[in-house]
Amino acid sequence: MLIRRKGAHGAGSWAPPGGHLEFGETPESCAVRETREEVGIEIANVRFIAVTNDIFKESGQHYITLWMQADWLSGEPKIAAVDEVAEFSWFDWDSLPSPLFLPFENLLGKVNVKMLF
């Protein structure tokens, strides 16, 4: 499942749910919270899979993105963060939508994500 981002950073591009760490929050807790806040589902068994170095030249922003994997636990996906999510959909790995959010593009270029899922 991917979301089409809404708002200033990466608007119109597709990526898994995600966001910024809150002060003192672990990456695992952040993944659980952001997934719940953006698409209303609960996840479990959250684990680290990769890190990407993401440079947004146009806006002069530089991020290090931690990529986490998780198992669906409960709930039906919905747009829970109307200011952040324009839509969501399920995609096959061989037919991902365009444009992809830069960090997600970088992840796909770094590891064989199909092997992880």
C-alpha positions as CSV (number, residue, x, y, z in Angstrom):
1,M,0.0,0.0,0.0
2,L,1.2,3.4,-1.0
3,I,-0.1,6.9,-0.2
4,R,0.0,9.9,-2.6
5,R,1.5,12.6,-0.5
6,K,-0.3,15.9,0.1
7,G,1.2,19.1,1.4
8,A,4.5,20.9,0.7
9,H,7.1,18.2,1.0
10,G,6.8,15.7,-1.9
11,A,3.2,16.6,-2.8
12,G,1.8,14.4,-5.5
13,S,4.4,11.7,-5.1
14,W,3.8,8.1,-3.9
15,A,5.4,6.5,-0.9
16,P,4.6,4.2,2.0
17,P,3.2,6.0,5.1
18,G,5.8,7.7,7.1
19,G,7.0,10.8,8.8
20,H,9.3,12.5,11.3
21,L,10.4,11.2,14.7
22,E,9.0,13.0,17.7
23,F,11.4,13.9,20.4
24,G,12.5,10.8,22.3
25,E,10.5,8.4,20.0
26,T,12.0,5.2,18.6
27,P,11.9,4.5,14.9
28,E,9.6,1.5,15.6
29,S,7.2,3.7,17.6
30,C,7.3,6.3,14.9
31,A,6.3,3.8,12.3
32,V,3.4,2.6,14.3
33,R,2.2,6.1,15.1
34,E,2.6,7.5,11.5
35,T,0.8,4.5,10.0
36,R,-2.1,4.9,12.4
37,E,-2.2,8.7,11.9
38,E,-2.0,8.6,8.1
39,V,-4.1,5.5,7.1
40,G,-5.8,4.3,10.3
41,I,-4.3,0.8,10.5
42,E,-2.4,-0.9,13.3
43,I,1.0,-2.5,12.5
44,A,3.2,-4.9,14.6
45,N,6.6,-6.6,14.4
46,V,8.2,-3.4,13.2
47,R,11.8,-3.8,12.1
48,F,14.6,-1.9,10.4
49,I,15.4,-2.7,6.7
50,A,17.5,0.1,5.2
51,V,18.6,3.7,5.4
52,T,18.7,6.2,2.5
53,N,20.5,9.5,2.0
54,D,18.0,11.8,0.4
55,I,18.9,15.2,-1.1
56,F,16.1,17.4,-2.3
57,K,18.1,19.8,-4.5
58,E,15.2,22.1,-5.5
59,S,14.3,22.9,-1.9
60,G,17.8,22.6,-0.4
61,Q,16.7,19.9,2.1
62,H,18.7,16.9,3.1
63,Y,17.2,13.9,4.9
64,I,18.4,10.6,6.2
65,T,15.5,8.2,6.0
66,L,15.1,5.1,8.1
67,W,13.1,2.4,6.4
68,M,11.0,0.1,8.5
69,Q,9.0,-3.0,7.6
70,A,6.0,-4.2,9.6
71,D,3.1,-6.7,9.6
72,W,-0.5,-5.5,9.3
73,L,-2.2,-6.1,12.7
74,S,-5.7,-4.7,12.3
75,G,-8.0,-2.1,10.8
76,E,-9.1,-1.1,7.3
77,P,-7.1,1.5,5.5
78,K,-8.6,5.0,5.2
79,I,-7.4,8.5,4.7
80,A,-6.9,9.5,8.4
81,A,-4.7,12.5,7.8
82,V,-6.5,14.6,5.2
83,D,-3.8,17.3,5.2
84,E,-1.1,14.7,4.4
85,V,-2.7,12.0,2.3
86,A,-4.5,12.6,-1.0
87,E,-5.2,9.0,-1.6
88,F,-4.0,5.5,-1.0
89,S,-3.9,2.3,-3.1
90,W,-2.4,-1.1,-3.3
91,F,0.2,-1.8,-6.1
92,D,2.1,-4.7,-7.4
93,W,5.9,-4.3,-7.3
94,D,6.0,-4.5,-11.1
95,S,3.5,-1.7,-11.6
96,L,4.3,1.1,-9.1
97,P,2.7,4.5,-9.7
98,S,4.5,7.6,-10.7
99,P,6.0,9.9,-9.5
100,L,7.6,8.2,-6.5
101,F,8.7,10.2,-3.5
102,L,12.5,10.6,-3.8
103,P,13.4,8.6,-0.6
104,F,11.3,5.7,-1.8
105,E,13.0,5.9,-5.3
106,N,16.3,5.8,-3.5
107,L,15.2,2.8,-1.4
108,L,14.2,0.9,-4.5
109,G,17.5,1.7,-6.2
110,K,19.5,0.6,-3.1
111,V,18.0,-2.8,-2.1
112,N,15.9,-5.5,-3.8
113,V,12.8,-4.6,-1.9
114,K,10.8,-7.4,-3.5
115,M,13.0,-9.8,-1.5
116,L,12.2,-8.1,1.7
117,F,8.4,-8.5,1.4
